[in-house]
Amino acid sequence: MIANRYVVADVHGCINTLTSLIEKISPTPDDEIYFLGDYIDRGPESKKVVDYIINLKKQLNVTCLKGNHEELYEESDDDPYGFKDISGNFVPQYSQFWKDLKYYIELDDAILVHASINFNSEKPFHDKVSMLWRASKSMYSGNNTGKRIIRGHSRKKIDDILYQVRTKGQVISLDNGCYRNITDYKYLCCIELNSLSLITREFCD
């Protein structure tokens, strides 16, 4: 039996929505789960989201990307979530979580990234600014890898995401901005790569 490969979009502190989504997909220990970054900010429970994912990594095959919000927090002197000690250093469990965050993941058939891979660059996989921050479609024109790009970062209407998945687009943007909880923007999205099927959970925080 082939293991499933799930890619989860930007969670942004929506702990109840995330736990409900994971319950919905019901992953097994053989499955793989990839998170596209932006676990914190905007939603109500950023710390609980990180704690949940840290615990999930102990039970399942979970790999996490870094998002621009993780970079902003890492470089900030502010600590609204309690990930750091009084000296401004990450406490051990969160230090390891941040160290393990990847800028991109290259699979046999797909490249996962938070924002973009700049294929106009001579060294696209060295351009960390693009991976965390940029969202220009023009950067994908030089993609000669033959692999589909799965990304988050930029909010897309749910109908646009469904269209990209249905038409098997070479770039699929999964971030629906679930924390907004308004028409067109209220779902936490997940794609199963083997079947290229979209799984969603409506905001419930």
C-alpha positions as CSV (number, residue, x, y, z in Angstrom):
1,M,0.0,0.0,0.0
2,I,1.4,3.4,-1.0
3,A,1.7,5.9,1.8
4,N,-0.1,9.2,1.5
5,R,1.7,12.5,1.3
6,Y,-0.1,15.4,2.8
7,V,0.9,19.1,2.3
8,V,-0.7,21.5,4.8
9,A,-1.0,25.2,4.1
10,D,-0.4,28.2,6.4
11,V,-2.0,27.5,9.8
12,H,-1.5,31.0,11.4
13,G,-2.5,30.1,14.9
14,C,-5.7,28.3,14.1
15,I,-5.2,25.3,16.5
16,N,-8.8,23.9,16.4
17,T,-8.9,24.1,12.6
18,L,-5.6,22.4,12.4
19,T,-6.4,19.6,14.8
20,S,-9.8,19.0,13.1
21,L,-8.0,18.8,9.7
22,I,-5.5,16.3,11.0
23,E,-8.4,14.2,12.4
24,K,-10.1,14.4,9.1
25,I,-7.2,13.1,7.1
26,S,-6.4,10.5,9.8
27,P,-2.7,10.0,8.9
28,T,-1.0,6.7,9.6
29,P,2.6,6.3,10.8
30,D,3.6,5.4,7.2
31,D,2.2,8.6,5.7
32,E,4.1,11.8,5.3
33,I,3.0,15.2,6.4
34,Y,4.6,18.5,5.1
35,F,3.8,21.9,6.5
36,L,4.4,25.0,4.3
37,G,5.2,27.4,7.2
38,D,3.5,30.4,8.9
39,Y,2.4,28.5,12.0
40,I,2.2,31.7,14.0
41,D,0.5,35.2,14.1
42,R,-2.9,36.4,13.0
43,G,-4.9,33.5,14.5
44,P,-5.7,33.1,18.2
45,E,-3.4,30.3,19.4
46,S,0.1,30.4,17.8
47,K,1.9,28.7,20.7
48,K,-0.6,25.9,20.8
49,V,-0.1,25.3,17.1
50,V,3.7,25.0,17.5
51,D,3.2,22.8,20.5
52,Y,0.8,20.5,18.6
53,I,3.1,20.2,15.6
54,I,6.1,19.4,17.9
55,N,4.1,16.6,19.5
56,L,2.9,15.4,16.1
57,K,6.5,15.1,14.9
58,K,7.1,12.6,17.7
59,Q,4.3,10.4,16.4
60,L,4.3,10.8,12.6
61,N,6.5,11.6,9.7
62,V,6.3,15.4,9.8
63,T,8.5,17.9,8.0
64,C,8.1,21.6,8.4
65,L,9.1,24.5,6.2
66,K,10.0,28.0,7.4
67,G,7.6,30.8,6.6
68,N,8.2,34.5,6.6
69,H,6.4,34.9,9.9
70,E,8.8,32.4,11.6
71,E,11.7,34.5,10.2
72,L,10.2,37.7,11.5
73,Y,9.7,36.2,14.9
74,E,13.2,34.7,15.0
75,E,14.7,38.1,14.3
76,S,12.5,40.1,16.6
77,D,13.1,41.2,20.2
78,D,9.5,40.8,21.0
79,D,8.2,37.5,22.4
80,P,4.4,37.5,22.5
81,Y,4.2,33.7,22.5
82,G,6.8,32.6,25.1
83,F,9.1,30.6,22.8
84,K,12.2,32.5,24.2
85,D,13.8,32.8,27.6
86,I,14.4,36.1,29.4
87,S,17.7,36.5,27.5
88,G,15.9,36.4,24.2
89,N,17.1,32.9,23.3
90,F,14.8,30.1,22.2
91,V,14.1,27.6,25.0
92,P,15.4,24.1,24.0
93,Q,12.2,22.5,22.5
94,Y,11.4,25.6,20.4
95,S,15.1,26.1,19.5
96,Q,15.1,22.7,17.9
97,F,11.8,23.3,16.1
98,W,13.1,26.5,14.6
99,K,16.5,24.9,13.6
100,D,14.7,22.0,11.9
101,L,12.6,24.3,9.6
102,K,13.6,23.9,6.0
103,Y,13.5,26.5,3.2
104,Y,12.2,24.0,0.6
105,I,11.6,20.3,0.1
106,E,12.3,18.6,-3.2
107,L,10.4,15.4,-3.8
108,D,10.4,13.1,-6.8
109,D,7.5,14.9,-8.4
110,A,7.1,18.2,-6.5
111,I,8.9,21.1,-4.9
112,L,7.4,22.4,-1.7
113,V,8.2,26.0,-0.6
114,H,6.5,28.7,1.5
115,A,6.5,31.5,-1.1
116,S,8.5,30.9,-4.3
117,I,11.4,29.4,-6.0
118,N,13.1,32.0,-8.2
119,F,14.0,30.1,-11.3
120,N,15.2,33.2,-13.0
121,S,18.2,33.1,-10.6
122,E,21.4,31.3,-11.5
123,K,21.1,29.5,-8.2
124,P,17.3,29.3,-7.5
125,F,17.7,27.0,-4.5
126,H,20.0,29.6,-2.8
127,D,17.5,32.4,-3.0
128,K,16.1,32.3,0.5
129,V,14.4,35.7,0.3
130,S,12.2,34.4,-2.6
131,M,11.5,31.2,-0.7
132,L,10.1,33.1,2.2
133,W,8.7,36.4,0.8
134,R,8.2,36.6,-2.9
135,A,5.2,35.5,-4.9
136,S,5.7,36.6,-8.5
137,K,4.4,34.1,-11.1
138,S,7.2,35.2,-13.5
139,M,9.8,33.4,-11.3
140,Y,8.4,30.1,-12.4
141,S,8.9,30.5,-16.1
142,G,12.4,29.0,-15.9
143,N,11.3,25.9,-14.0
144,N,12.8,23.1,-16.0
145,T,12.7,20.5,-13.2
146,G,9.5,18.9,-14.5
147,K,8.2,19.1,-10.9
148,R,5.0,20.8,-9.7
149,I,5.4,23.7,-7.2
150,I,3.3,23.5,-4.1
151,R,3.3,26.8,-2.1
152,G,1.6,28.9,0.5
153,H,2.2,32.5,1.6
154,S,-0.2,34.3,-0.7
155,R,-3.9,34.0,0.0
156,K,-6.0,32.7,-2.8
157,K,-9.8,32.4,-3.0
158,I,-11.0,28.8,-2.4
159,D,-12.4,28.6,-5.9
160,D,-9.0,29.5,-7.4
161,I,-7.3,26.8,-5.3
162,L,-9.9,24.3,-6.3
163,Y,-9.3,25.2,-10.0
164,Q,-5.6,24.8,-9.7
165,V,-6.0,21.4,-8.2
166,R,-8.7,20.3,-10.6
167,T,-6.6,21.3,-13.6
168,K,-3.4,19.9,-12.1
169,G,-1.6,23.2,-12.3
170,Q,2.2,23.3,-12.3
171,V,2.0,25.8,-9.5
172,I,-0.6,25.2,-6.8
173,S,-1.1,27.8,-4.1
174,L,-2.7,26.3,-1.0
175,D,-3.1,29.3,1.4
176,N,-6.8,30.3,1.7
177,G,-6.2,32.6,4.7
178,C,-8.4,30.5,7.0
179,Y,-8.0,32.8,10.0
180,R,-10.0,35.5,8.1
181,N,-13.1,33.4,8.3
182,I,-15.0,35.4,5.6
183,T,-16.5,34.4,2.3
184,D,-13.9,32.9,0.0
185,Y,-11.2,32.9,2.7
186,K,-12.0,30.5,5.6
187,Y,-10.5,27.1,4.8
188,L,-7.3,25.4,6.0
189,C,-6.2,23.5,2.9
190,C,-4.3,20.3,2.5
191,I,-3.3,18.5,-0.7
192,E,-2.6,14.8,-1.0
193,L,0.1,14.5,-3.6
194,N,-0.4,11.0,-4.8
195,S,-4.0,11.5,-5.8
196,L,-3.7,15.3,-6.2
197,S,-6.8,15.7,-4.2
198,L,-7.7,18.7,-2.0
199,I,-8.9,18.3,1.6
200,T,-10.2,21.3,3.5
201,R,-11.4,22.2,6.9
202,E,-13.5,25.3,7.5
203,F,-12.3,27.7,10.2
204,C,-13.5,26.5,13.6
205,D,-11.4,28.5,16.2
